[in-house]
Amino acid sequence: MRIGIVNDSPLAVQVLKYILLERSSHKVAWVAENGMQAVTYCRQDPPELVLMDLVMPLMNGVEATRLIMEEQAIPILIVTASVDSNSPMIFEAMGYGARDAVHTPVLTSSTGRGSADRLLRKIGMFEKLFPSSKELRINEPCPVRNQSTVPVLIGASTGGPKALTEILSQLPANLSAGIAIAQHVDAGFASNLAKWLAQQTPLKVRLAQTGDCLEPGIVNLAATQDHLVVNTHQRLSYVKEPEDKPYRPSVDVLFESAALHCKRRGIAIVLTGMGMDGAKGLLRLKQKGWTTWVQDAESCAVYGMPKACVELGAATAQIPIERMAMELENMVYSISESYTEP
């Protein structure tokens, strides 16, 4: 499981990370030092389970549990130094949706090893009771309201973060489009990029998770070195193939998956970047009736990927980056107005 740790004690965090990473096959999604950070991280990068401490600065675990459960209903396990002395807070947190509580483990004795085993057994119980959301959702069609959302796909490389900021910062929070972005960036930096983009736009920015739908007003940023794709059920997922793609995540792979599986036409955009990634996929989408744009040469940091698209005949327009958001908002509105139920 991908697990978020919420604890203000560096020693407790160290112990929890050791247990999860060295004594099991679980992964640490992120570490938050207080409840306020936990709420933000759950919005940006929802884990499959949260290990929630109770007594923390700025926002305690009870309030954080309330806010997280109101928004996303992520399974929460309270991990606290003393279950007995903190029982009032534990029951309050459970009232908001926390599922169980366990002592914070220690690793200094046989008793400590036992507490670590108890934590892992609790997590194992969560795996059985709450199977990974991606396993539950990946083969189910997105809700009807998401199927009517205008899909907007964006590919970018060198100079992309600045160009993305220029676009996203000017779009309204109520945009009736779901955005997926394949930006050539190391997976280790994707989380920081998502956080930075979220500060620049009224839209919600999150790392794309397997099983996510394209939802109105939400930006999904590719989060791994695997390729982000749209599957047959209109959900986002990741694939390793093709492994020979020099750029990961590949813009071509994302675009080609949408051409194959998206049930309604949308908008695809290739921004600044080196190489040719995105050109073939953009052409496929154009042939499917999508609106296909590229960033113009004058506003590109590197006019490589957009140029390849133009030369292949895949772009219906070249647009300066300062006008891209306005044109995108207008086109989303136009497509939404012309949409009819299948």
N, C-alpha and C positions, 0 to 999 in steps of 0.2 A: 504494500500500500504506500501511497504518497502521503506523508504525515507532516502536518504543521505543528511545531513546538511553540508554546506560548509560556514563557517563564522569564522572570527578571534575574534569576540566580545563574551566573555563569557556570558554577559547579554543577547545578542541576541540569543545565543544558548540555554540558559536557557528558554527563552520565547518560542522559537520554539518547544523545546522538551515538554514543558508544554502543548502547544496547540495540538500537535500531539498525545501525550500520554494520556492526561487528558480530552481533549475536543473532541476527535475523537477515532476511532479504528485503526488508522495508527500505524506503527512501525518505530522506528528509526534504520536504518541499521548500520549507523556509523556517526561520526562527524569528519570533516576535518577542520583544522585551516587555510588552504591556498589552492590555486588551485593545487599546486604540489601534496599535499597529496590527494586531491580529485581525480586526475587522477589515482594515484596509487590504491586508494581504489576501484574505479570503475572497474579497471582491476581485482582486487582480489575478489571483492564481489559486482557485479553489482546490484544496487538498481532498483526499478521501477520508481523512480523519484528523481531528485536532486534539492534541494533548494540552489541556487548558489548566494552568495554575489559577489560584484564586486571589491571593493577596499580592497586588502589583500596583505600581504608581500609575497615575494618569487615568487609568480605567481598570477596574478589577475584573476577575474572570466571570462574575455573575452578569455584569452589564454587557461584557463582550459576548457571552453566550446568548443573551437576549437578542442583541443586534444581529449576530450571525444567523441565528435560527429564524429570525423574521425575514431575512433576505434570501437565504439559500438552503437552510435545513441540512447543513453539513454535520455528520455524526461527531459528537464531542465527548471525550473522556476526560473527566476531571482528574488531574494528577497533582496532589497536594501533600505538603510535608506531614500533616496530621489529619486523617479523615475524621477522627473523633472530635478534636477541638474545633474543626472547621465545619462540623455537620450542619449548622444553620445555613451557612453560605452554600454548602453542597445541595441541600434540599431546595434552596431558592433557585440555584442554577438548574437543577433537575426540573423544577417547575417551568423553566423556560425552554427545556428540551434537551439538556445534557443527559446522556444515557446511563452513565455509571461513574464511579469514583474509585481511585486507588492511591495508595501511598506513593510518594516520590521515591523511587528506588535508590539504594546506596550500593556501593560495590566494595565495601571494606571487610566483609566477613561472609560466612556461610549464610547468615541471615540476610545479608545484602544480596547475595546471589539468588536467594529465594524470592526477594522482593522484585528483582529483575524478571524472574520467571513468571511471577504473578502478573506483571505488566504485559509481558508477551502473550500470556494466556488470554488476558482481557482483549488485547488487540486481535488475537486469533478469533475470539468470539465475535468481534465487530466484523471481521472479514466474512464470517458465515451469515451473520444477521443482516449486514448491510453490504451486499456485493458491490463491487466497484460500479459507480454510476455509469462508467463507459460500457461495462458489460451489459447493464440493463438497457441502455439507451441506443447503443450503436446500431442495432438491427430493428429499431422502431422508427417509423416515419416521424418527422418533425410535426408539431402541432400545426393545424390549418393556418393559424395566424402567422406562423413563421414561413409557411409555404408561400404566403402572399407578400412576404417581405422582398424588396428589391435586392438581389445579390450584387455586391460591389467587391471586386477582387483587385488588389493592388500588388504589383511586383516592383521591387526596388533593390538597388545595390549601393555602389559608392555614391555618397551624398544623399542617400535615401532618408536617413533620420530627419535631416533638415527639411527636405521636401515634404515628408509626411507631416511634420509639424505645421508647415505652411498650409496644408490642406485641412487637417483635422481641427486646427484651432479656429477655423472659420465656419465649421459645420454646426448646425443647431442640434441640441440634445434630442429633439423629437424627430430626427431624420428617420423616414420610413424605409431605411435600408440597413442591411446587415453587412458589415465590412470584414473581409478576411485579407490579411497582409502576409506576403512572403518576402521578407527582407533578408538579404544575405548578411547574416550576423552569426557569430559563434553562439551556440546554445547557452553557454554560461553567461552571456551578456543580455540574453533576451528578456529576462526578468527586469533588469535595470532599465532596458529600453521601454518596456511596457509601463513601468512606473513613471518614467520621464514623459512619455507621450500622454499619460493620463493627466499630468499636471498642465498640459497645454491645450486641452480640449474639453468641452462640456459633455462629450460622448463618454460612455463607459469603455475603458480599455482593459482587456484581459488577455492572458496567455491562452491560446486555443487549446482546449482539452478534447480528447477523443470522446465523441458523443455530443458535442456542442452543436446547436443549431445556429444558423445565421439569424440573429434577432435584431429587430429595429433599434437603432441607437447604440449598438454595441460593436466595438472594434475587436476582432480576434487576431492576435499576433502569433505567427508560427513560433513555437517554443522549443523545438528540438532540431537536431541535425537530420532527422528524417523529413520526408516531404509531406507537407500539409495538403490534404485532398478533400474533395466533397464526394461522399459515397452515394450508393444507390438509394439510400433512405434520406438524402438531403442533409446528412449530418457530416460534421468535420471529423477527420481522423488522420492518422499518420501511416505512411508506408515507407519501407526501406528501399524498395525498388523504384526506379532503376538506380543501381549503386554507382554506375559510371558517370552520373551527372557531376560535373566539376563544382557546381554551386549547389549548396544545400542550406535551407530548403529551396527547391527549384520552383521558379515562377512557371515554367513550362508545365511541370507536373500538376500544379494547382489549376492552371487554366484548362489543361486538357481534361482533367477530371470533371471540371464544371461543364465543359462542352459535352461530355458524355452523360452526365447525371442530372444536371440542373433542369428542372421542369419548366422554368420560366426564364425569359431573357433578362439580362442585367447589364452591368457596366464593368468593363475591365480596363485597367490603367497600368501602363508601364512607365516608371519614373527613371530618373538618372541612374546610370550604372555602366560598368564595363562589360564587354562581351555581348552575347546574343541571347541569353536566357530570357524567355518570355515571348520571343517572336513567333515561333511555331504555334504555341498555345494561343496567342492572341489571334492569329489567323484562323484557327479552328473556331474560336468564339465568334469572330466576325462572320464566318460562314454559317453560324447558327443564329444569326440575327442580333447578336449583342452589339452594344455601343462600345467601340474600342478606341481608346485615346492613348497618346503618349505625351510626355513632357517635351516641350519644344527645345531646340538646340541651345538657344540663347540663355535659358534659365537652368540648364543642366550643369551639374558639376562635371559629369562625364557623359557625353552624347554617344554612348555605345549601344546599350540595349534599346533605347528608343529609335536610334538610327537603323538598327537591324530590323525592327518592326516596320518602319517606313519602307525600307528597301524590299521587304517581302510583300508589301501591299496589305499588311495586317491592320494598319491604323486608319481609322475613319477621320481622325483629326489630330493635329499637333497643337497643344494648348500651353501657354505660359503658366508657370506654377502659381503666379499670383492670381490667375483667373480660374484655376482648376476647381477650387471649392465652389465658387458661384455656379460654374457650368455643371458641376456634379449635382448640386442641390436642385437645380432646375431640371436636369434630366431625370433624377429620381422622382421628382414630382410628376413629370410627364409620363413616365412608365407606370407609376402608381395609379394615375388617373385612367390610364387605358387598360388596366388589368381587369380581366374577367375570370371568374372561377372556372377551373377546368371541368 
